[in-house]
């Protein structure tokens, strides 16, 4: 299945009324520009807001994105057609991940079903063939309907005491139903890949999966200004062997995908839309395999605003803001190849993450060592903006 480079495919259903902003690499200026989608055109508004961080820090980001004077770069269709690395013309602009200087964080174990899967990974010690038996044992012991259990509440603490007594307590249950949320660093600033880029898995991982999520974007004050789609690529075998391998399981070349655009909050889109969102996933394999799933934000165990408050605040400041993956309830367990081995990626998988008000994020799976090299970092951005007299 080829990547879908169509403009309509990437956009929200109500794109005509959405305030959509992103980043495009412009070869003619040697660096990235902040762009706003206006009709069919991507308009460079870098003269008013040199970085996406600056736009998110504005008093009214959506108004600035709509009203700032800008320079037309190309149509969205032209930019998307030139974005896949395999067919890109390096002399023409292409789409990037929509964030730049923001810290890239992720919240884990925010849905009951994914909480159970993390416990299963831990108990299986990274061996997928053990997962089915452990899953049945865990479900029999504590059930699988934990979505209504408020983390940190008296009933949650009572369940914790019971599981400790039964010697079934886990560090994943601690962050799933305990008082403290799990928030970890997914990737360095500027390391995320965008729509139609490759998404990376390690060649030495044999049990891994996509994680379709909504990601919130916040200013340095913690004020949430918008949202985008994300794929929090996860290596289940590495994390299952030890939670101390979380960095290796989560942070690899091209393992954090975001996009296609940030939808800024305005009169037609707010945090309540995020709370009601459904995120759908499809994986189309090179051998004709197809996997479908969904994640309903209404089933999240911690409110998105609470997760952001646990990420940024008096105890942990981020002067350039934060993008926060909110977690997923999607955990594929169906066998793809050998019985009892569950799902794992193959190189060439096409992963599509979709939500009606955020559009579609699509990436092809490759080995991280073979992904497009990340060479344009923060220092390169600062030098480029200075050369263009934007800072």
C-alpha angles and dihedrals in degrees: 000000000000124000114268107237095177119129094222090052092058098045133085117256090250096041093139089070098033126103101225125181132175146146131269128190108232114200090192090066096029097239150048128300132198109242136190121208109236112176107310094336133089108221121201108229096172092120088067097034115016094191137026086242089061092049092052090050092057119109091243109016095180093052091048091049091050099042107033117112112247150170120249109239103181139303117290089243091056094048094047092048088057097044106083106094095223094061102026123136102216090208094064130063123268136188122265134189107289097237128071124166097016120113109251110225134165135205116220135202094019096141127057096233094049089047090058091047091054089052089049091051090051094048092045091052090221096310109127094196089067095053101086095055094046091047091055092047093049094047092050091051103045106006126233100256099092096127093104094051108105111220112247094015124130093257089050092051090048090054089048091054091048094050092047088053090052091047090240099115118129137186087241092056087050092062094033099057103005125095097263126071122223111241120170139170110267099183141338118271112283093016096104120106123221141221114315093013122118119270115216135227125174117258089224093058118096099176117048142128146184120262112209110208148157113242122205122216118213137181123236090271091060091252108147109229105172150334142239139179123269143188110209095195108211134197103209096187094055095047091043092056091055136344086223086071090063091113091055091044094051112023114062135124109301093356095126114065122183134173156336086213141337109249106213121218113256139139091301102043131040145152088280088065088054090050090054097041125123116208116204127199134198127180116195112192127208090242093058095267117147129193125185131187144148141215119206113207089206088073096056113126096216123044114249091238090054091050091052090048088053089052105046129024143087093330097046122026128188112192092195096046132245141266110205126195106215099209133249140252090207114107114158113218103164116114113254099183124348118033112262094016096099122201127332133161127261124205106263096037112144109218118198122187115187141178124170096237097039104041127223131314113199129183138167117231118239135158110278091235089058098044121113104285117254103230105142106081137158095289091052090049093052093048092048094049091048091050089052089049091238093126 
